Amino acid sequence: MKSGSRKARPRPITSASVGAVLRILRRASRGWDAPVLTLMAAERHDPFRTLIGCILSLRTKDETTAVAAPRLFELGDTPDALLRITPGEIERLIYPVGFYRTKARVIQDICRDLLGKFGGRVPDEIDELLTLKGVGRKTANLVVTEAFGKPGICVDTHVHRISNRWGLVRTKTPEHTEAALRKVLPRRYWLGYNSLLVAFGQTICQPVSPWCSRCPIEHLCPRIGVTHSR
């Protein structure tokens, strides 16, 4: 290499190399804050709280969800209890989460569906969770992995961004990323992939100007699409 030339970036991360990357991140993650839903699930092992907490967390910062969810659960943490609260009261309890008025209605719709379809029980299968009004693939996968410890791939903006930044997938939407990861990510890494990448994305691999100088896998990352870093 000639003096002054730019060092070549590593090759894209593959199915064969992703395990080494994840092991490094797990060791480094001890100094990062875990996603709020992971903490909620670990604390109570309650699928209903995990499900409702996930609805609250959509398009909402973790620190806001961490305050709003316990406030709501103090008045009701079962489908029956939340249906005895008026939508206006739920709005007041969960404010200022994003789209709090819409989420208040969605929460009660989910409660009705749980009682009508599943006897008040939160199902542990993705296809069954998707029959609940307002529940999409991200929420269904998160409930399955966090509340039941079953394999699933929850793809939010962090997982979508980082998986593409690594070159592990080449996709345009989170939905396409989930489908692609199910093909290329070894199944033994599915559980915990979301929570690890969310923590990594919040602290280091941020959307704009990621902290590559602080990154424990900087020497392994091709940084696809990264035009500026710190």
RAGI-V456797 format. One record per backbone hydrogen bond with DSSP energy under -1.0 kcal/mol. CO is the residue of the C=O (numbers start at 1). NH is the residue of the N-H. E is the energy in kcal/mol with one decimal. If there is no record, write none. Layout:
co:CO nh:NH e:E
co:CO nh:NH e:E
This chain:
co:2 nh:5 e:-1.9
co:14 nh:18 e:-2.1
co:17 nh:21 e:-1.4
co:18 nh:22 e:-2.6
co:19 nh:23 e:-2.1
co:20 nh:24 e:-1.7
co:21 nh:25 e:-2.1
co:22 nh:26 e:-2.5
co:23 nh:27 e:-1.7
co:24 nh:28 e:-2.1
co:25 nh:29 e:-2.1
co:28 nh:31 e:-1.6
co:29 nh:32 e:-2.0
co:35 nh:39 e:-1.8
co:36 nh:40 e:-2.5
co:37 nh:41 e:-2.5
co:38 nh:42 e:-2.2
co:39 nh:43 e:-2.0
co:40 nh:44 e:-2.0
co:41 nh:45 e:-2.1
co:46 nh:50 e:-2.3
co:47 nh:51 e:-2.6
co:48 nh:52 e:-2.7
co:49 nh:53 e:-2.7
co:50 nh:54 e:-2.1
co:51 nh:55 e:-1.8
co:52 nh:56 e:-2.3
co:53 nh:57 e:-1.8
co:57 nh:60 e:-2.0
co:61 nh:65 e:-2.1
co:62 nh:66 e:-2.7
co:64 nh:68 e:-2.5
co:65 nh:69 e:-2.5
co:67 nh:71 e:-1.2
co:68 nh:72 e:-2.1
co:69 nh:73 e:-2.6
co:70 nh:74 e:-1.4
co:72 nh:75 e:-1.3
co:72 nh:76 e:-1.1
co:78 nh:82 e:-2.2
co:79 nh:83 e:-1.5
co:86 nh:90 e:-2.1
co:87 nh:91 e:-2.5
co:88 nh:92 e:-1.9
co:89 nh:93 e:-2.2
co:90 nh:94 e:-2.3
co:91 nh:95 e:-1.5
co:94 nh:97 e:-2.2
co:97 nh:100 e:-1.0
co:99 nh:103 e:-2.7
co:100 nh:104 e:-1.8
co:101 nh:105 e:-1.4
co:102 nh:106 e:-2.4
co:103 nh:107 e:-2.8
co:104 nh:108 e:-1.5
co:105 nh:109 e:-2.3
co:106 nh:110 e:-2.7
co:107 nh:111 e:-2.1
co:108 nh:112 e:-2.2
co:109 nh:113 e:-2.4
co:110 nh:114 e:-2.8
co:111 nh:115 e:-2.1
co:112 nh:116 e:-2.8
co:113 nh:117 e:-3.0
co:114 nh:118 e:-1.6
co:114 nh:120 e:-2.9
co:118 nh:121 e:-1.8
co:125 nh:129 e:-2.3
co:126 nh:130 e:-2.1
co:128 nh:131 e:-1.3
co:129 nh:132 e:-1.6
co:132 nh:135 e:-1.9
co:136 nh:140 e:-2.6
co:137 nh:141 e:-2.7
co:138 nh:142 e:-2.1
co:139 nh:143 e:-2.5
co:140 nh:144 e:-2.2
co:141 nh:145 e:-2.3
co:142 nh:146 e:-2.9
co:143 nh:147 e:-1.8
co:144 nh:150 e:-2.3
co:156 nh:160 e:-2.5
co:157 nh:161 e:-2.5
co:158 nh:162 e:-2.9
co:159 nh:163 e:-2.1
co:160 nh:164 e:-1.5
co:161 nh:165 e:-2.4
co:162 nh:166 e:-2.3
co:163 nh:168 e:-1.4
co:163 nh:169 e:-1.3
co:165 nh:224 e:-2.4
co:166 nh:13 e:-2.5
co:173 nh:177 e:-2.1
co:174 nh:178 e:-2.4
co:175 nh:179 e:-1.7
co:176 nh:180 e:-2.4
co:177 nh:181 e:-3.0
co:178 nh:182 e:-2.0
co:180 nh:184 e:-1.8
co:181 nh:185 e:-2.8
co:186 nh:189 e:-2.3
co:187 nh:190 e:-1.5
co:190 nh:193 e:-1.6
co:192 nh:196 e:-2.2
co:193 nh:197 e:-2.2
co:194 nh:198 e:-2.7
co:195 nh:199 e:-2.0
co:196 nh:200 e:-2.2
co:197 nh:201 e:-2.7
co:198 nh:202 e:-2.2
co:199 nh:203 e:-1.6
co:200 nh:204 e:-2.7
co:200 nh:205 e:-2.3
co:204 nh:206 e:-2.0
co:204 nh:211 e:-2.7
co:210 nh:212 e:-1.9
co:210 nh:230 e:-2.9
co:211 nh:214 e:-1.3
co:215 nh:218 e:-1.2
co:217 nh:220 e:-2.1
co:217 nh:221 e:-1.1
co:223 nh:226 e:-1.8
